[in-house]
């Protein structure tokens, strides 16, 4: 199966990025903001990884940058794992930098009866032509190319059979729990995609 087609166009940079920044990257590799770096390294991601945290110089042995503006290159995808109140500033920086895609793990938006905050980040993204997956999602995984853009604990297992189909789920918890159960039975997927609040990209985009 090829990359899922999208009504919004080519999603190859989202599904197979050459570089990924992790905003809020933590030395605690079991936290939501620390696990993405851990998983990218564990899967053997072949692209460049840029941790972003103004309070760290190094995360998981990688040079850490204070903000998106200071990155040495514009990443294809930015993973956002900071408090909801900080997300608009991060998305604004990404948009100004010309980042094509961001995946927002942070919660505290429309699912918490705060649609205005979600509208704000969407407006900031659209001002720079950036597409958003989330917020309040667990991201996605491209197993064929070893690209885990997620913090899901279900990805800790080495049992990850490669399949030929994509599994799409609005719910991150349900989606990755289903992946884990399928993997235990020897059933694999090529992609697992979770969309969360679907402020921008939704299940239809990946269908």
N, C-alpha and C positions, 0 to 999 in steps of 0.2 A: 504494500500500500504506500503510495506517495504521501508527501506532506498533506495534511488535510487542506482541502481547498477552502477559500474564504470569500464571502461576498465582499469583504473589504480589501481583497487583493492578496498579494503574496505574503505569506507569514513565515517565510524561510528564516529571516533574521531572528524571529522569536523562537522558532522551534530548533534552529541549528545556529546559534550565535557564535561569532568568532571571539567575542569578549563579553564578560559579565561583570557588573559592579554590584556590590552588596552593601547597601546603605544601612548603617546601624550595626555593622559587623562586630561581633563580640568574641572575646577570648574564651567565653563559656560556650564550647562547641555543642552543648546539649540544649542551648536556648534557641528560641525561634530565630533570633538574629545571628546566632553562631552556627547553627546547623547547615545553612546553605553553603557556606565555605567548606565545611567538613565534607558534605556530600559531593560537591564539585571535585574536590581532591580525591575522595574515595572512589568515585566513578572513573577517574582518570580523564576528566574533561580536558580536551586538547587545546582549548582557547586560553585567553588571558583572563585572570581573575583579579579584580580590584576591590579589596575591602575599603569601605568608607566609614570613618568614625573620627571626629575631631579629638577624641580623648585617647587615641591609640596610635602608636607608630608602626606596630607590627601586629598582625593577626594571623595565627596558624602558619607562621613563617613567611607570610607575604607582606610586602610593604603596604601600609595603610595610609589613606589620604583623608584630609580633613573635610572635603566636600566634593560634590560632583564637578564643580568648576575646575578643581585642581587636578583632575585625572589627566594622565599623559595622552590619552586618546578618548574619543567618544565611543562608549560601549554600545553594543547592539541591544543589550537588555540591562535594565537596572532593577534589582530586587530591593524592595522597600520593606524594612522590618522595624520601623520606629513607631513611637507613640502617635496616635491619630493627630494630635495637635501639631506635630512637626511635619506631617505628610505634605500639606500644601506647599511649604517652602521647598521641600525636596523635589516635588513634581515641577515646581516652577524652575528650579535649577536644571532639571533634566530637559525640560522644554526649551529653555534658552540655549542649552548645549547642543540641541539637535538630536537627542536620544530618540530612536524610533519606537522603542517599546519599554514599558515598565510593568512589573508585576508587583502588586501591592498586597502584602500579607496582613498588614495592619487592619484591625477592626475598629469599630466606633463610628460608623457612618450610617448609611440608610438602614442597615439591620438594627441599629440602635435608635431609630427614629430621629436621625440627624441628616435628612436628605440635603440640607443646605451645604454641609461640609463636603458631601460627595459631589454635589454640583460644582463646588469651587475647584476641586482637584480635576474634574473633567474639563472645566473651562480652561484651566491652566495647561492641561495636556493638549487640548485642541489648538491653543494659540501657537503651539510649535509643531503641530502635525503629529504629535506622539499618540500612540495607541496604548490603552491600559487594559490589563487583565486584573480583575478584582474590583475594589478592595475586598478584604475579608475572604481571601481565597488561600488555598494551599499550593497554588502554582501548577506546574506541569513537569512532565518528564518525557524526554525523547530517548528511549532505551536503545534504539538502533545506533545513535551517535554518542551515547554516554553523556547526555546533557540533563542533569537533575536541577531544575529551577524550582525547588521546593524545600520545605523544612520537615516534611512528613517523616515520623519515626518508622513508618512501615518500610522505608527505603534502607534501613539499616541491615536488613537481611540480605545475604548473598544469593538468596533464591530469587532470581529475576529472569525467568525464561523469556526469550524474545519471541513475540508473536507478529502477526501481520495486520492487526487491526488497531484502531484507536478506541480508547474508553473515555467518554466524555461525561462529566458530572458537574452539576452546579455546586453540590456540597463537597467540600474537600474531605471532611471526615468520612462520609459515605464512599466517596470515590476511591480514596486510598485504602480504606478497609476492604472494599471489594477487590482492589488490586491484590492486596495481601492474601486474601482467601483464594483467589484464582491462582496466584503464584504457588501457594502450598499444594494446590492440586495439579501443578504442572502446566497451567494455562498462562500464556504470556500475552503481552500487548506490545505494540510498537510505540504507542504514545498513551500517556494518561494525562488528561487535561481537566482541571477544575476551575470554575469561573467565578465562584463567590457571588458578590453583589451584582456583577455584570453591569457596572457603570458604563462600560464601553463595549468591549468584546464580549460576546455571549456564545451560547452553545451553537447557534446557527452559523456563526462565523467559522466554526471548526467542523461543521457538518459536511 
